[in-house]
Amino acid sequence: MKALVCGAGIAGLTLAWHLESAGWEVELVERAPAFRDGGYMIDFYGPGFDVAEQMGLSARLEAARYQVDELSYVDRSGRRTSRLKLTSGLERVVSLPRGDLARAVADEVRAPITYGATVESVEQDAEGVSLRLTDGTSRRVDLLAGADGTRSRVRELVFGDVAPRYLGHQVAAYVVDDAELSARLGTRYRMLTEPGLMAGAYALRGGRIALLFLRREPDPALPADPAAALRRHYGHLGWILPDVLSRCPDPPELYYDQVTQVEMDRWHAGRVVLVGDACQAVSLFAGHGASMAMAGAWVLADELAAAGGDVPAAAARYHARMAPAVVEVQRFGRQTIQWVAPSSRGRIFVRDLLLRLAALPGGDRRLVNSLSPGGHELIAVSPRRASSAPR
């Protein structure tokens, strides 16, 4: 059986790994010119963590993890206004940049990756999928998996115009070198919030600092000059922002995008199936995207392993298993918008009060549990997946 996976991010790479383990001949194409490192810090947990363990990645992720001991909010002068000590209840949570997780999976995938290319056209029949790539080459495969993100080319070609649901915010992230400030930040994730604005900073290895910005913006149109937009909206807020914004790079070193969710009634059409953010983007607010991407890839591979070559039937069962959990996590993400990026000073006050209550004995564990939207039931060791043992 042959598969082409369009998209070499976390979902696509995870799917490729599992298909290889089941004996498929796999190829990946990725429209970016090279592997995409970096990305903002994520807390990786839940069903994706279970998948990573089954893939034998636990030691790799443990080595890559960052020790985040405290989440704290500061005011314009840098004075702490509230904090949450992260010391218990976090045994199965790994904090690391999204790109480091993708790299851990990529290093275990043997399938060739063609960078700088994507799918140009798709035709399918009962026996397979014929496709043409933007580099002029053609393929004939048993399965085409669209793992190419919220602006999926595969989704556009096969499912038509599916507009992502804009959640009224735009996000930006970049990294600067500053050993002195990195040492000052230490193992704390610090954030400044004003109504409709959030700026966060945390230290990376090698004397670097990762910055994350979240801004409420009713207009989904992205600015022509995103670096200038960041300086305009955040430069007057004090703390470390004037300094780090003076070193803000332009894209592609600066990541700048809408915060969206992708909602679809159907993730499959014949032998074409979507996975990851192409069909189930849950948004930054849900904080569960990487985990759900790996879970979705696992569930699809699990159903393909049971299908005996019936790709359409496997795709239908994959959607039936995965969609309810995705709907739950997407709903959770929409509910947390007002707490991640409060729209008023009153909500900022309530959030800080909740964090102070969480500082009471056992409060951090209760808060962590309340921030886990579920999905653990998706992953279970299956006898038919014995081939998915660490390689």
C-alpha positions as CSV (number, residue, x, y, z in Angstrom):
1,M,0.0,0.0,0.0
2,K,1.3,3.5,-0.9
3,A,0.5,6.8,0.8
4,L,1.4,10.3,0.2
5,V,1.2,12.6,3.2
6,C,0.9,16.3,2.3
7,G,2.4,18.2,5.2
8,A,5.5,17.4,7.3
9,G,4.4,18.9,10.6
10,I,3.5,17.0,13.8
11,A,0.3,15.3,12.4
12,G,1.9,14.3,9.0
13,L,5.1,13.0,10.5
14,T,3.2,11.0,13.2
15,L,1.0,9.4,10.6
16,A,4.0,8.6,8.4
17,W,5.7,6.9,11.3
18,H,2.7,4.7,12.0
19,L,2.1,3.8,8.4
20,E,5.7,2.8,8.0
21,S,5.4,0.6,11.0
22,A,2.5,-1.1,9.4
23,G,4.4,-1.8,6.2
24,W,3.1,1.0,4.0
25,E,5.3,2.8,1.4
26,V,5.1,6.4,2.5
27,E,6.2,9.7,1.0
28,L,5.8,13.2,2.4
29,V,5.6,16.6,0.7
30,E,5.9,19.9,2.5
31,R,5.3,23.4,1.0
32,A,7.8,25.1,3.3
33,P,11.3,25.2,1.8
34,A,12.8,23.4,4.8
35,F,11.9,21.7,8.1
36,R,10.1,24.3,10.3
37,D,11.9,24.6,13.6
38,G,10.9,26.9,16.4
39,G,7.3,27.8,17.2
40,Y,5.9,28.9,20.6
41,M,6.2,26.9,23.8
42,I,3.5,24.3,24.3
43,D,2.5,22.1,27.2
44,F,2.3,18.6,25.6
45,Y,0.1,16.2,27.5
46,G,-3.0,14.1,27.1
47,P,-3.6,11.6,24.3
48,G,-0.7,12.9,22.2
49,F,1.6,12.1,25.2
50,D,0.2,8.5,25.2
51,V,1.0,8.2,21.5
52,A,4.5,9.6,22.0
53,E,5.1,6.9,24.7
54,Q,4.0,4.2,22.3
55,M,6.4,5.5,19.7
56,G,9.3,5.3,22.1
57,L,9.8,9.0,22.3
58,S,9.6,9.4,26.1
59,A,13.4,9.8,26.7
60,R,13.7,12.2,23.7
61,L,11.0,14.4,25.0
62,E,12.3,14.3,28.6
63,A,15.7,15.5,27.3
64,A,14.1,18.3,25.3
65,R,11.7,19.5,28.0
66,Y,12.0,22.9,29.7
67,Q,11.5,23.1,33.5
68,V,8.7,25.7,33.9
69,D,8.3,26.2,37.7
70,E,6.1,29.2,37.7
71,L,3.5,31.0,35.6
72,S,3.3,34.6,36.6
73,Y,1.7,37.9,35.5
74,V,3.4,41.2,35.7
75,D,2.4,44.8,35.3
76,R,4.0,47.5,33.2
77,S,6.8,48.0,35.6
78,G,7.6,44.2,35.7
79,R,6.1,43.8,39.2
80,R,4.4,40.4,39.7
81,T,0.7,40.7,40.2
82,S,-0.2,37.0,40.5
83,R,1.5,33.6,40.0
84,L,0.9,29.9,39.9
85,K,3.6,27.6,41.1
86,L,3.8,24.5,38.9
87,T,5.1,21.9,41.3
88,S,2.6,19.1,41.5
89,G,0.1,17.3,39.3
90,L,2.3,17.7,36.2
91,E,4.0,14.4,35.9
92,R,2.8,13.8,32.4
93,V,3.1,17.3,31.0
94,V,6.2,18.3,28.9
95,S,6.8,21.9,28.2
96,L,8.8,22.4,25.0
97,P,8.8,24.4,21.7
98,R,6.5,23.0,19.1
99,G,9.3,22.6,16.7
100,D,11.3,20.5,19.1
101,L,8.3,18.0,19.3
102,A,8.1,17.9,15.5
103,R,11.9,17.3,15.3
104,A,11.7,14.4,17.8
105,V,9.1,12.7,15.5
106,A,10.9,13.6,12.3
107,D,14.1,12.0,13.4
108,E,12.3,8.7,13.6
109,V,10.6,8.8,10.2
110,R,12.4,7.1,7.3
111,A,10.1,8.2,4.5
112,P,11.5,10.8,2.0
113,I,10.3,14.4,2.3
114,T,10.1,16.7,-0.7
115,Y,10.3,20.3,0.5
116,G,9.0,23.3,-1.4
117,A,6.2,21.4,-3.0
118,T,2.5,20.6,-2.4
119,V,-0.4,19.0,-4.2
120,E,-1.5,20.7,-7.4
121,S,-4.4,18.4,-8.6
122,V,-6.2,15.3,-7.4
123,E,-8.2,12.7,-9.2
124,Q,-9.4,9.5,-7.6
125,D,-11.3,6.3,-8.5
126,A,-12.2,3.2,-6.6
127,E,-8.7,1.8,-6.9
128,G,-6.5,4.8,-6.0
129,V,-5.6,8.5,-6.1
130,S,-3.8,10.1,-9.0
131,L,-2.2,13.4,-8.1
132,R,0.2,16.0,-9.5
133,L,2.6,18.0,-7.4
134,T,3.6,21.6,-7.9
135,D,7.1,20.4,-8.8
136,G,5.7,18.9,-12.0
137,T,5.9,15.2,-10.8
138,S,3.0,12.8,-10.5
139,R,2.0,10.0,-8.1
140,R,-0.5,7.2,-7.9
141,V,-1.2,6.1,-4.3
142,D,-3.7,4.2,-2.3
143,L,-4.1,7.0,0.2
144,L,-3.7,10.8,0.1
145,A,-3.5,12.3,3.6
146,G,-3.9,16.1,3.9
147,A,-1.9,17.1,7.0
148,D,-1.1,20.6,5.6
149,G,-2.5,22.9,8.3
150,T,-5.4,25.3,8.6
151,R,-4.9,26.6,5.0
152,S,-4.8,23.0,3.6
153,R,-4.3,22.7,-0.1
154,V,-5.6,19.2,-0.1
155,R,-8.8,20.3,1.7
156,E,-9.3,23.1,-0.9
157,L,-8.9,20.7,-3.8
158,V,-11.1,17.9,-2.5
159,F,-13.6,19.5,-0.1
160,G,-13.9,23.0,-1.6
161,D,-13.8,26.3,0.2
162,V,-13.9,25.7,4.0
163,A,-13.2,28.9,5.8
164,P,-11.5,28.5,9.2
165,R,-13.5,30.0,12.1
166,Y,-11.7,33.2,13.1
167,L,-11.7,33.6,16.9
168,G,-11.2,37.3,16.9
169,H,-7.5,37.3,17.8
170,Q,-4.1,37.4,16.1
171,V,-0.9,35.7,17.4
172,A,2.7,36.4,16.9
173,A,5.9,34.8,18.1
174,Y,9.7,35.2,17.6
175,V,13.0,34.5,19.4
176,V,15.8,36.9,20.3
177,D,19.3,36.3,21.7
178,D,19.7,37.9,25.1
179,A,21.7,35.9,27.7
180,E,21.3,38.4,30.5
181,L,17.5,38.7,30.2
182,S,17.2,34.9,29.6
183,A,19.0,34.3,32.9
184,R,16.7,36.8,34.7
185,L,13.6,35.0,33.4
186,G,14.9,31.6,34.5
187,T,12.3,28.9,34.7
188,R,9.3,31.2,34.9
189,Y,6.9,32.0,32.1
190,R,6.0,35.6,32.6
191,M,3.1,37.5,31.0
192,L,1.8,41.0,30.8
193,T,-1.9,41.5,30.0
194,E,-3.9,44.6,29.2
195,P,-7.5,44.4,28.0
196,G,-7.3,42.6,24.6
197,L,-3.5,42.3,24.7
198,M,-1.2,39.6,26.1
199,A,2.6,39.5,25.8
200,G,4.6,36.5,27.2
201,A,8.3,35.7,27.6
202,Y,10.2,32.6,28.7
203,A,13.9,31.6,28.5
204,L,15.2,29.1,26.0
205,R,18.6,27.3,26.1
206,G,21.6,29.1,24.6
207,G,20.8,32.5,26.1
208,R,17.6,33.0,24.0
209,I,14.2,34.4,24.8
210,A,10.9,33.3,23.2
211,L,8.2,35.9,22.9
212,L,4.5,35.3,22.4
213,F,1.9,38.0,21.6
214,L,-1.9,37.7,21.5
215,R,-4.1,40.5,20.5
216,R,-7.9,40.9,20.2
217,E,-8.7,42.1,16.6
218,P,-12.2,41.9,15.1
219,D,-10.8,42.3,11.6
220,P,-9.2,39.0,10.5
221,A,-7.0,40.8,7.8
222,L,-3.3,40.4,8.7
223,P,-1.2,43.6,8.8
224,A,1.1,44.3,5.8
225,D,3.9,45.0,8.2
226,P,3.5,42.6,11.2
227,A,6.6,43.8,13.0
228,A,5.5,47.4,12.9
229,A,2.0,46.3,14.1
230,L,3.5,44.6,17.1
231,R,5.6,47.7,18.0
232,R,2.5,49.9,17.6
233,H,0.3,47.9,19.8
234,Y,2.8,46.8,22.5
235,G,5.7,49.2,22.5
236,H,4.1,51.6,25.0
237,L,3.3,48.9,27.6
238,G,6.6,48.9,29.4
239,W,8.2,45.8,31.1
240,I,10.8,44.3,28.7
241,L,8.7,45.1,25.6
242,P,10.3,48.2,24.3
243,D,13.7,46.4,24.3
244,V,12.6,43.1,22.7
245,L,10.3,44.8,20.2
246,S,13.2,46.9,18.9
247,R,14.7,43.6,17.8
248,C,11.6,42.1,16.3
249,P,12.4,40.4,13.0
250,D,10.3,40.3,9.8
251,P,8.7,37.1,8.6
252,P,9.5,34.3,8.3
253,E,11.6,34.6,11.5
254,L,8.5,36.4,12.9
255,Y,5.5,34.1,13.1
256,Y,2.2,36.1,12.7
257,D,-1.2,34.6,12.0
258,Q,-4.9,34.5,12.9
259,V,-6.2,32.4,15.7
260,T,-8.6,30.0,14.1
261,Q,-10.5,26.7,14.4
262,V,-11.4,24.4,11.5
263,E,-14.8,22.8,11.7
264,M,-15.9,20.2,9.1
265,D,-18.8,17.7,8.9
266,R,-16.6,15.3,7.0
267,W,-12.9,14.7,7.0
268,H,-12.7,12.1,4.3
269,A,-13.7,11.7,0.6
270,G,-13.0,8.3,-0.8
271,R,-9.3,7.7,-0.5
272,V,-8.5,11.2,0.6
273,V,-8.5,12.0,4.3
274,L,-7.6,15.0,6.4
275,V,-5.6,14.9,9.6
276,G,-4.4,17.5,12.1
277,D,-5.1,21.2,11.8
278,A,-6.4,20.7,8.2
279,C,-9.6,19.3,9.7
280,Q,-9.5,19.7,13.5
281,A,-7.6,22.8,14.4
282,V,-8.5,23.6,18.0
283,S,-6.7,27.0,18.3
284,L,-4.1,28.4,20.6
285,F,-6.8,29.0,23.3
286,A,-7.4,25.3,23.7
287,G,-3.7,24.6,24.1
288,H,-4.1,21.0,23.0
289,G,-3.4,21.1,19.2
290,A,-0.2,19.1,19.1
291,S,-1.6,16.4,21.3
292,M,-4.8,16.1,19.3
293,A,-2.8,16.1,16.0
294,M,-0.8,13.1,17.2
295,A,-3.9,11.4,18.5
296,G,-5.7,11.9,15.2
297,A,-2.8,10.4,13.3
298,W,-2.7,7.4,15.6
299,V,-6.5,6.8,15.3
300,L,-6.3,7.0,11.5
301,A,-3.4,4.6,11.4
302,D,-5.3,2.3,13.8
303,E,-8.3,2.1,11.6
304,L,-6.2,1.6,8.5
305,A,-4.5,-1.3,10.2
306,A,-7.9,-2.9,10.8
307,A,-9.4,-2.2,7.4
308,G,-7.7,-4.8,5.2
309,G,-7.1,-2.3,2.4
310,D,-10.5,-0.7,2.6
311,V,-9.3,2.9,2.9
312,P,-12.7,4.7,2.7
313,A,-14.2,2.5,5.4
314,A,-11.1,3.2,7.7
315,A,-11.4,6.9,7.0
316,A,-15.1,6.9,8.0
317,R,-14.4,5.1,11.3
318,Y,-11.4,7.4,12.0
319,H,-13.7,10.4,11.7
320,A,-16.4,8.8,13.9
321,R,-13.9,8.1,16.7
322,M,-12.0,11.4,16.6
323,A,-14.6,14.0,15.9
324,P,-16.4,14.0,19.3
325,A,-13.1,14.7,21.1
326,V,-12.2,17.4,18.7
327,V,-15.6,19.1,19.2
328,E,-15.1,19.0,22.9
329,V,-11.6,20.5,22.8
330,Q,-12.7,23.2,20.4
331,R,-15.6,24.2,22.7
332,F,-13.1,24.3,25.6
333,G,-10.9,26.6,23.6
334,R,-13.7,29.1,22.9
335,Q,-14.6,29.1,26.5
336,T,-11.1,30.0,27.6
337,I,-10.7,33.1,25.4
338,Q,-11.7,35.5,28.1
339,W,-9.2,34.1,30.5
340,V,-6.2,33.7,28.2
341,A,-6.8,37.2,26.7
342,P,-9.1,39.1,29.1
343,S,-11.1,41.8,27.4
344,S,-11.6,43.9,30.5
345,R,-9.8,44.9,33.6
346,G,-12.5,43.2,35.6
347,R,-11.7,39.9,34.0
348,I,-8.0,40.4,34.6
349,F,-8.8,41.0,38.3
350,V,-10.9,37.8,38.5
351,R,-8.1,35.8,36.7
352,D,-5.5,37.0,39.2
353,L,-7.8,36.2,42.1
354,L,-8.3,32.6,40.8
355,L,-4.5,32.2,40.5
356,R,-4.1,33.3,44.1
357,L,-6.7,30.8,45.2
358,A,-4.8,28.1,43.2
359,A,-1.7,28.9,45.3
360,L,-3.5,27.3,48.3
361,P,-2.6,23.7,49.1
362,G,-3.7,21.4,46.3
363,G,-5.0,24.3,44.2
364,D,-2.5,24.0,41.5
365,R,-3.4,20.4,40.9
366,R,-7.1,21.3,40.7
367,L,-6.4,24.1,38.3
368,V,-4.3,21.9,36.0
369,N,-7.1,19.2,35.9
370,S,-9.6,21.9,35.0
371,L,-7.4,22.9,32.1
372,S,-7.3,19.5,30.5
373,P,-10.1,19.2,28.0
374,G,-9.9,15.4,27.7
375,G,-9.4,13.0,24.8
376,H,-7.4,10.4,26.8
377,E,-9.9,7.7,25.9
378,L,-8.8,8.0,22.2
379,I,-5.6,6.0,22.8
380,A,-5.4,2.5,24.0
381,V,-3.0,-0.3,23.2
382,S,-4.6,-2.4,20.5
383,P,-3.5,-6.0,19.6
384,R,-3.7,-5.1,15.9
385,R,-1.2,-2.3,16.5
386,A,1.6,-4.5,18.0
387,S,3.7,-3.4,15.0
388,S,3.7,0.1,16.3
389,A,6.3,-0.7,18.9
390,P,9.4,1.5,19.3
391,R,11.9,0.9,16.4
